[in-house]
Amino acid sequence: MNEEIIKRVVKCVKKVIDTPAADDPTKYDEPLTGTVFQLSAIDMTYLLLEVTDEFKIRFEASDVENYGFNSINKIAKTVEGKLQ
């Protein structure tokens, strides 16, 4: 996976919530709404907007419905697919 995309996704996460977990690559597969990151539905909405703005891409409902926004790595993978 593209490390630059991951770094930019982490930057977006940090804009929404300030947590040390965002700096720990071993946590990048953890669910963002789980006990490690604890993002709320509103936080997830803000994150979607941040990622959309950062990468200048649009997401389809299926990207979110299919858990494409479940973790930092999944967001990066979804973004990578959109940029190709």
WOLIN-V961310 format. One record per pair of residues at least 12 apart in sequence whose ideal C-beta (glycine too) atoms are under 8 Angstrom apart, sorted by the first residue. I is the first residue (numbers start at 1). J is the second residue. D is the distance in Angstrom with one decimal. If there is no record, write none. Layout:
{{I & J & D} {I & J & D}}
//
This chain:
{{1 & 73 & 6.8} {1 & 76 & 5.7} {1 & 77 & 6.3} {1 & 80 & 6.6} {2 & 76 & 7.0} {2 & 80 & 5.5} {5 & 55 & 7.9} {5 & 76 & 4.8} {5 & 79 & 5.5} {5 & 80 & 5.5} {5 & 83 & 7.6} {6 & 25 & 8.0} {6 & 28 & 7.0} {6 & 72 & 6.8} {6 & 73 & 7.3} {6 & 76 & 4.7} {8 & 54 & 5.6} {8 & 55 & 7.1} {9 & 51 & 6.5} {9 & 54 & 7.9} {9 & 72 & 5.5} {9 & 75 & 5.0} {9 & 76 & 4.9} {9 & 79 & 6.7} {10 & 22 & 5.3} {10 & 23 & 7.5} {10 & 72 & 6.3} {11 & 54 & 7.1} {12 & 47 & 6.1} {12 & 50 & 4.0} {12 & 51 & 5.0} {12 & 54 & 5.4} {13 & 32 & 7.5} {13 & 37 & 7.5} {13 & 47 & 6.5} {13 & 72 & 6.3} {15 & 46 & 7.9} {15 & 50 & 5.3} {16 & 39 & 6.9} {16 & 43 & 5.2} {16 & 46 & 4.9} {16 & 47 & 4.8} {16 & 50 & 6.3} {17 & 37 & 6.8} {17 & 38 & 7.7} {17 & 39 & 6.1} {17 & 43 & 6.0} {19 & 37 & 6.2} {19 & 38 & 8.0} {21 & 36 & 5.0} {21 & 37 & 5.8} {22 & 37 & 7.7} {22 & 72 & 7.5} {27 & 72 & 7.6} {28 & 71 & 6.3} {28 & 72 & 4.1} {28 & 73 & 4.6} {28 & 76 & 8.0} {29 & 71 & 5.2} {29 & 72 & 7.8} {29 & 73 & 5.3} {29 & 74 & 8.0} {30 & 71 & 6.0} {31 & 70 & 5.5} {31 & 71 & 6.0} {32 & 44 & 6.7} {32 & 47 & 7.3} {32 & 69 & 7.5} {32 & 70 & 6.7} {32 & 71 & 6.1} {32 & 72 & 7.3} {33 & 70 & 7.9} {44 & 69 & 6.7} {47 & 69 & 7.4} {47 & 75 & 7.9} {48 & 64 & 7.2} {48 & 69 & 6.6} {51 & 75 & 6.2} {51 & 79 & 6.7} {55 & 79 & 5.4} {55 & 82 & 7.3} {55 & 83 & 6.8} {57 & 79 & 6.7} {57 & 82 & 4.5} {57 & 83 & 6.8} {58 & 82 & 7.9} {59 & 78 & 7.4} {59 & 82 & 7.5} {63 & 78 & 5.4}}
//
